[in-house]
């Protein structure tokens, strides 16, 4: 059933007058005359949960999205009652609940600004076909309100005026505005009057969001079953909203291994072994940095998961070791479809243990995928996840594979009209039996979770690296992701940029696209421009379909190869900066990429920008997204920014033309930033890092930057064996002060910093290092004027 209109009142039911009220510590219950109950729980001062039932009783409270580590607790809570409403107040929010119809209004507790209010509020429609209800919520649109988030939607960043649905779908060669595609993340941020809030509709059924599309003054969301169960998250800053949502649904369980942030090369497919070795050797010969090579489905025996084609790969363990000796990690694909073959041990064991999904009337769910006819494990059953994770022992522990890539896990089924399981397939849902209508959107998430558990166990003491195509809210705890089967077009370069930003503002930062496009063949210029964008995405991988030609960095011409090498080298130089950003993601939930609206929501010019974004918190990036361009106009956010290439200092808050020939792209650095850089390596930890460059960008005023480092793999950092350095820069008209504060027990391999100062407005006359005057002539410097100092300095004064 698809609800076509929120205006259609026929069959819609609404809460009636509130008769009863009950409080239980942090939870309030409001019961209406017609047995509708609103359960309002105060999780934090800024996070409220609204949960409705139409029968007087609630279902078992279970969610795959909410992490057990979510923060709870509040500073203030009180409730008042008058003739018209109940008022619940925390230190951040005031919530009004009308007695006559249960409608909700939410205000900022500090200045009493209206943040969000119900229009019709909660209503529902009985589903005679399936039972239960279609549950709906409608909200009033505030003046100049904008909407952001909702996962991987390939559309304008600002969702105002659009309608979407969440139903994870195999969407080969999707286009701009294709909906739905691979992810279901029912979370959005609303922004008006410089205040941001978020709504997370935790309902795994097929759901819909209408952002003032049907009616200009109404936004609404609804689902084809389950409960009306949503969380209201108040900022008022967008970054606070996203960080609180990420706290609720889970930060990544650990840092990725540093090699996972390097450059990766993938194709459908590199085989046999000689082809794999030819590709990896070419990277080293041409000195193009690369950390990972991927094996697609052709490495398997007849596409049977957890097997090897011994003709193409006669000795996988030896091959993986030899590739490892040359600095390459091997990442292998694993799909959910298990070939029906009684001689195949994985199939036989799952069949014997009754681990496969079944149809409503008892037969197994059978569908055609790459191996032919397959059955599919029910990953929503804990025993199945445990079994699945155990299957990785040989692949990971014995053979030495370092990462696993889960594909086709929407789940995708070929040669059927809806591309996936029928609605009647049954699932355990962790002891809450249900149909595929409820489990579909979490199937891929639970497969990725089981895969993650296998890698964590068998790759220990190293960290797991998992990639998934399908995802629901909370999947970011276990895995990275990519944006699916895109196309080698300039439009898809724009889509990739928007999707990575939107995923980051949807709580899932570890994301990238298939650089160059998966389907069709890019020209050299498009490939180059895509690499330039891709090195600023947290997950950086070229991936292409072998049906459409070669897509390695040397597959075009020497000029393309040289530019691509230059930018991949830049990626490796910026690894300590990106790794530090990951530390803040894991520690605080801070997005790795920030759209301009998140960076400066008070500047209304940012609300409709799509191209520019902030990488980490100090670097501004704007890709070139059309052919034959010699540059572009871009928006520079408020503040002052240094051109990365020329050191020109520009004033923001306006559009500006920026030159960018094919070997360049618009990159700017925020004034006051301290950007750490590694030397170029052909792969992570190829060399021992003896020296880290600090690019220091002068600012008259103050700025704070960080540098995180550890062993680049393993779990010692969780025991305090990490190095976190905080740099506080203070600039004056004739003085620059850099202070360093150190935390953690890890002893870094590097002993010194190389200080490169940009934009210094005075000639240096004196340097004080930890309160000792050092004659300028005695400072160790290189030919560029960069200074070398001990890594453990506390304070440097550069005086003019």
C-alpha positions, 0 to 999 in steps of 0.5 A: 500500500502506498499512501498517495496523499496526506490530504485524504482523510478517509480512513485516517484516524486521530488521537482524541482527548487525553484522559489519563497521564502517568509519569515513570521517572524519565518517561511520560504516558498520555492516554486518549479516549480511543486508547491511543497512548503517547509515550514520551521519554526524555533521553537527554535535555535535547533528545526526546523520544515520541512513541505512539500505540493505537491499541493501548499497549506497545509492541516489544521495544526493539531496535537495530538502530539504537546503540546500547552505548547511547548517552542518557541523562538530563540536567533538568526535568519538570512537568506542569498541567493547565486546562489546555496542555501538559508542559514538559521542560528540560534545560534545552527544550519545552514540550507542549502536548495539547489535551484535546488532540495530543498534538505537540509543540517544541520550543527552545527553552532559552528563548522560547522560540518555536522549533517544531510543531505538529500539523495533523500530528499523529494519525493512522490508517488501518491496513486490511491487506497486511494487518496493523496500521499505516502510521503517519506524522505531519508537521508544520513548515516554518518560515524559510525552513530547509531540510537536509539528510536522509542518507544517499539520495542522489538529489539536491542537498536541500530536500525542501519541496521533494518527496522520498521513500526508504526501501533499500534497492539495487539501483544499477546505473541510477541517475539524479533523483532516482529514488529509492536506492541503496540506503534507508536512513530515515533521519533528517535535519530541519533548519529555520531561524538559525536553529537546527533540529533533527527527526529520526523516524526509527521504523524499518518498514517502507517509509516516506518523507514529504518535505513540503512537496504536496503542501507548501506548509506541511512536511510529513513522514509515514510508514507502511507498518510498525509504530510511529516512533521518532526521536526529536533531537535539538541542536541548535547547531546542525553539527550538534544535531548530527553528533547527537543522532550519531551518539544515539545510533552509534559511532564507529566501534573503532578507528579504521586501520590507517591503510583503509584510508589510503588509495584502493583499486578495484574492478569487476574483475581482476583475475587470474592471479597473474592479472592481479600481480600485473596491476599491483606491479604497475602501481609500484613501477609508476610510483602511484601510491596504493594500499589495497587491491580487490577481488570481485566474484570471479575469485570464487569457485562458481561464485560460491562464497568462501571458496576459491577458483583454484585454476585462477588462484592456485595458492591464495595464501601465498598470493596474499602474502606476496602482495602483502610483502609489496604493501598491498592489502587484499579485500574480497567480496562476499555476497549473501546468496548461497548456491543451492548445491548439496556438495557445497559445505556452506550450503549444506551446513546452513540447510542442516541448521535451518538458517535460510529464510523461508516463505510464509507457507514454509518453502525456502526463499529461492532467488537467482543471483550470480551463482544461479539459484540460491538460498539466503541466510536470515541475518536477523537471527543471532545464531545465523550471524554467529555462524556466518562470522565463523565462516571467515576463519579460513578467508581471514585467519588462514589465507590472510585477507584483510578486508571484506566487501559485502555486495548485493545485500539489499538483498538483490535478486535477479529476474524478479519484478521487485529486485528483492525478496517477496513481502511474505518471506519470514525473518526471526528479527532477534526474537521478534518474528516478522515478514520481509516488509519489516526486515528488508531495510535491515537485512544488509545491515545485519549481514554487514554486522555479522561480517564485521564480527567475523573480521574482528574475531579472526583478524585480531589483533588488527582492526576489521575493515568491512564495506557494505552497499546496503545500510539502515541507520546504525550501520556506521557502527560496523562498516564503511560504505560506497554509493553503489553502481554509478555511471561514468558521466559528469552528472554522476560526478556531481551526484557523488559529491552530493551523496558523500556530503549527505551521508556525512550529515546523516551520521555515516561519514566513512563513504566514497563513490566508485571513482570514475564511474562503475558503468560505462567508460570515462574519458581521461578528463572526467577520470582526473576530475573524479580522482581530485574529488575522491581523494577528499572522500573518507573512502577512496576507491576506483571501481569499474565494470570490466565490461566497459574497459580499463580504469587504472590511473595509467589507462588514459595517457601520461598527462592523466597519470601524472595528475592522478599521481599528484593528487593521490600523493596529496591524499597520502600527505594528508593522512594524519589530518584525515586520521585525526578527523576519524579520531573525532568521529569515533570520539565525538561523532563529528562528521568527516565532511561538512556541507557549507550549511553545517559549517555556517548555518547562519549564512543563508547563502549556504542553505542551497550550496551543493558543490563546496564542502569542508574536509575535516574542519579546516580544508575547503574543497570545491570539485570541477564538475564540467568538461573543458573547465579552466576554473569555476565560480565557487562560494567561499564561506565567511572568514578568511581562507588561503588558496592552497596552491598560491597562498593568496588570502581571500575574504569569504562570504561571497562567490569568487572565480578560482582558476583550476586547470586540469592539474589543479582544483579549488582547495582553500585552508582556513586561516589559523589552521595547522595542517599535519602532513606525512611524507609521500609513501607508496603505501601506509607504513612503507617508511618509518615516519621520522618527521611530520610537516606542520603547515601553519596558516597565519591568522590575527586572532586564535585558532585550535588544531589537532594531530592524532597518531597511534600504531595505525592498527590494533587496539592499543589506542583504546588503552591510552596508547595514542598521541593527541596533540592540540595546537593553539595558534595566536597571531598578532600584528608582529608575533605568532605564538604556537602552543602545544598540549600533549595527551596519551602514552603513545611514543610517536616514531617521528622526533621532529616537526617541520614548520612551514608558515604561510602568510606571515605578515612580518619579517622574523627577527627573533624566535623563542622556543620554550622561553629560550631565545634562539638566534635566527641563524641557529635555527635548523631550516631547509631551503624553503625557510621551513624550521625544524623543532623537537616534537615535544616543544611547548611554546614557540614565539615567532617575533617580528 
